[in-house]
Amino acid sequence: MTSNEREPLLKMEHVSVAFPVKKDFPFQKKRYVKAVTDVSLEIYPGETFGVVGESGCGKSTLANCTLGMQRVDSGKIFFDGQELTAMTSRQLKEARRSMQVIFQDPFSSLNPRFSVFDLISEPLRIKGGYTYAEMRKTVGDMLKEVGLSEGDMDRFPSDFSGGQKQRIGIARALILKPKYLVCDEPVSALDVSVHAQILNLLMDLQEKYHITYLFISHNLAVVKRVSDRAVVMYLGKVMEYGNVQKIFKNPAHPYTRALMGSIFDVDIDCPRERKRLQGEVPSPINPPPGCRFCGRCPEEQPCCSLSEPPLVKIEEDHYAACFLHADRAEE
Amino acid sequence: MKALEVENLKVIFPTEAGIVRAVEGIDIEIDEGECVAIVGESGCGKSVTSLAVMKLLSSPPAITRVDKLVLGGIDIKDLTDKQMQKVRGKDVAMIFQDALTALNPVMTVGRQIDEIFLAHGKEHFSDETGKALSRFARKKEAKRRTIEALKLVGISDAELRYKAYPHQLSGGMRQRVLIAMAFACNPHLIIADEPTTALDVTIQAQVLDILKELQRKQKTSLMLITHDLSIVMNMADKIYVMYCGKIVECARTRELFKNPLHPYTHGLLGSVARINDDRKRFVQIPSSLPSPMHKPSGCYFHPRCVHATERCKQEMPPLEQLEGGRCVRCWNYKEIRYDKQ
């Protein structure tokens, strides 16, 4: 996929989001959780864009920004050529018709008092212009598409297993044929044996409808398999960004290498050497000065805690923010 | 001596809609100092098994039948609830999946661990002359041991964390606190029910390392319950694979990963996402777990099995014993050849 020739579907330019923290006492200085700091990225039509990182690194905030659900403090977001960040709420509503989300937990994202038909037809009812018979037909077709049967239409979410509930979530997201779909950890609440089914389904649907996915996950092995390009985030900053194959072949940032080291494998004959990452993610209220990753980084240098490393180009469509590669910036 | 011997454990739940046979006659043996994993999808009865071993299933609704239940040499089959309270925590301990619900939110974590020492270790609380300590001195001693236990699981500033409430700790820390609680009285057996499912990959690796290290150091037996085969490879010595309340395969870890005999085990292994695998599609087990109320006839796995024959639809295969303590419940395991994954 040569990404540079095409116009990106979604473009973020230096986006930052901070959430104010409740004050402990009235005259305390205002504190902020810096959820996303200075993120720029481009997502091309038809591709799957992976977002990887530990909890609290800003993955979901980033996704909410791309949906126009989260006001940004600075920076601009363009979707399909229009500037999302400058839209009124009415225009946003219009634009969101071509965007949808699949949530992490299918057990809480489906209203237990809605039947499957009510759940899946809700986007149609909001859009308007469908008769009841048309809706029944569309929903039935959609159900077959995601591997359920038409007869499931009048059952309730509690009758289904976790994997089937996630299929209902997918059907609901796809009923309006969106251009852009955010998958927010679509399989992490499910059994490993169901992961494969759901991921295969998502890939089949993408091929059929040419949807662009933003795929959030903390499992690098899954992201590697499903996505074309990806970003590795840590405490709201981009650590590494670019083509997935290039990132995995030649991981440039120590954090990416650490994430790869913590994956478990099932090849008993060739156990990979696993490097453990020490410590936990520090608080995003007071992130460490300089590079956010210093303190946990196995390859820390004295300059790391002094200033933030810039995002430098490692190769074509592969960028990393680390002083190990700072020499490339001057080239 | 075996750390745990279970023979023919059966658990049923009579409900209005019908009888749910959660566990249908399973045998488990765990040697001293061994780590045994029970693997299966949700709803296969693995958590019910662990609760039954702890005798934590309340009856009603559950009805439990077991021929033999021996824990570290003590026969706990006929123990009453009162007597079981003495065993739990001291001889057998449990680590639950969700640390936030397992811990008491209105008590500091330090005091929660103190409780275990105070409830069980009365005989340990004596001075050099063998005289029992006063209540105050016992509390002080318990605090000392708690801080020691917290340090053991790699919590920094243990003195400070002693006074922390569960919500002030991160997910990984809370799971460490639970591990510290389980190892507190040095039990024969620790049951870990999906100990890392709620955690991030990096923290999951850390927590499992600590669990493994402590288990080796203290020579405790560990029963690890999980749905993810990838985490047990480096942890377990022996693996039981459960499906619909029955054990379908049991083998030493190395053999199971090298040469899975049951088609279900093969499917589970295939569905793990691997990093050095470049195929685009994921290998999947078709369809989903049958309803526990309407299990299929014959082999429970036959509707999802690509190798199913006429015989599989009629008769339930027996759990066949093979050499090396291996067993498998399949009619055709000899004929099936799997492609190398």
Interface residues (C-beta under 8 A of the other chain):
Chain A: E54 S55 S161 G162 G163 Q164 D191 V192 S193 V194 H195 A196 Q197 L199 N200 M203 H218 N219 L220 A221 V222 K224 R225 F248 A258 L259 M260 G261 S262 I263 F264 D265 V266 D267 I268 D269 P271 R272 R274 R276 L277 Q278 E280 V281
Chain B: E41 S42 G43 S170 G171 G172 M173 D200 V201 T202 I203 Q204 A205 Q206 D209 H227 D228 L229 S230 I231 M233 N234 T253 R254 F257 K258 G267 L268 L269 G270 S271 V272 A273 R274 I275 N276 D277 R279 K280 R281 F282 V283 Q284 I285 P286 S288 L289
